[in-house]
Amino acid sequence: MPGPNVPFPPMEAQLVEKLPEGERWQYEPKWDGFRGVLENDGGELALWSRNERPLLRYFPELRKLGDLLPPHSALDGEIVIELDGRLEFDAMQMRLHPAESRIRKLSAETPARYIAFDILLWNGEPIKDPALAQQWLERLEIIGLDGVIAKRVDLPYKPGARDAVSKVKHHRTVDCVIVGYRTSGTKIASLLLGLYREDGTLDFVGHTSGIAGPLQAQLQEILPPLLKEDQHIDQDWGRTPEGGSRWSQGKDLPWHEIRPEIVCEVRFDKMEQERFRHGTRFIRFRPDKEPKQCTWEQVKPTAKPGDPRLDDLLRGKLG
């Protein structure tokens, strides 16, 4: 199959810590799905990933969009799936299935939507409201989004470039109990983190990224004495690392279970299937907190009056 006939690859975003403001910027939610360039080339519809892979076979329900586009037009946007008022990334991943019958079944049960945020062959009307964008950044997690995109209105669409677009993710902190660690040679490569359920069972929720310097030396001193000789005592486990196997040896990096006695604060950006999607950042130890205080209640978002609604955003009601 030939590749796209439009500017490619899609324009990228530079990750920044603070939301940029000023007359040069416009804002939109950072949708949580698959990036897709939708192209109608003289009546032939195609949907391309950012890596130039055809996606239309996995989302056949989007083919009807071709009837809404004039010939020789193209849109840059996001493919998303909404379930119960939230965007569900897990449902997106289930679509990447080799069986066409399975894809047809899922497309009928959980149809995808295409959210266009750039018209590659026409000019769009910008929406500029930094205050609204800041509200999105703080509260969009409640409907399954993870940040805000800010675009320069005085710069053209530049395929593959990052200078015209910034993305800001909403980072949060949480106190977790350290339930183990992974080693690479003699070094501690990452910490395994856990949260308690109401019934006292402990779930593995993710790991830290990047341990060096004074922290590495400190962990080398305090963690080995907590190693469990018997991996099955003193703890009721819910979800463990690597699913079915308690401490899998995957990728030549051994896992070591320790007694859950140490609490640390970490920074994270998003949860997926009740786990941190990406590695977290270690902030500090919390000797003032008991391990049993590290509960799921810390990370469960609760809706508040005035929160954005996903159906309004999907209909273009951004304010």
MOZI-V315017 format. One record per backbone hydrogen bond with DSSP energy under -1.0 kcal/mol. CO is the residue of the C=O (numbers start at 0). NH is the residue of the N-H. Records with the same first field share a line. If there is no record, write none. Layout:
BEGIN
CO=NH / NH
END
This chain:
BEGIN
13=166
21=24
23=152
25=150
27=148
28=30
29=145
33=78
35=76
36=47
37=74
38=45
39=72
40=43
43=40
45=38
46=54
47=36
48=51
52=48
54=57
58=61
59=62
61=64
62=65
63=66
64=67
72=39
73=119
74=37
75=116 / 117
76=35
77=114
78=33
79=112
80=87
82=85
85=82
88=92
89=93
91=94
92=95
94=96
98=102
99=103
100=104
101=105
102=106
103=107
104=108
105=109
112=79
114=77
117=75
126=26
128=132
129=133
130=134
131=135
132=136
133=137
134=138
135=139
138=141
139=142 / 144
140=143
142=86
146=29
147=167
148=27
149=165
150=25
157=160
160=11
163=151
164=13
165=149
166=15
167=147
171=267
173=265
175=263
176=193
178=257
179=191
180=255
181=188 / 189
183=186
186=183
189=181
190=207
191=178
192=204
193=176
194=202
195=295
196=199
200=196
201=237
202=194
204=275
205=192
206=279
212=216
213=217
214=218
215=219
217=221
218=222
222=225
223=226
225=258
229=232
235=201
238=203
239=242
241=244
248=251
249=252
253=182
255=180
256=227
258=260
261=177
262=285
263=175
264=282 / 283
265=173
266=280
267=171
269=276
274=271
279=208
280=266
283=264
285=288
289=292
290=293
292=294
293=195
294=297
295=298
303=306
308=312
309=313
310=314
311=316
312=315
315=317
END
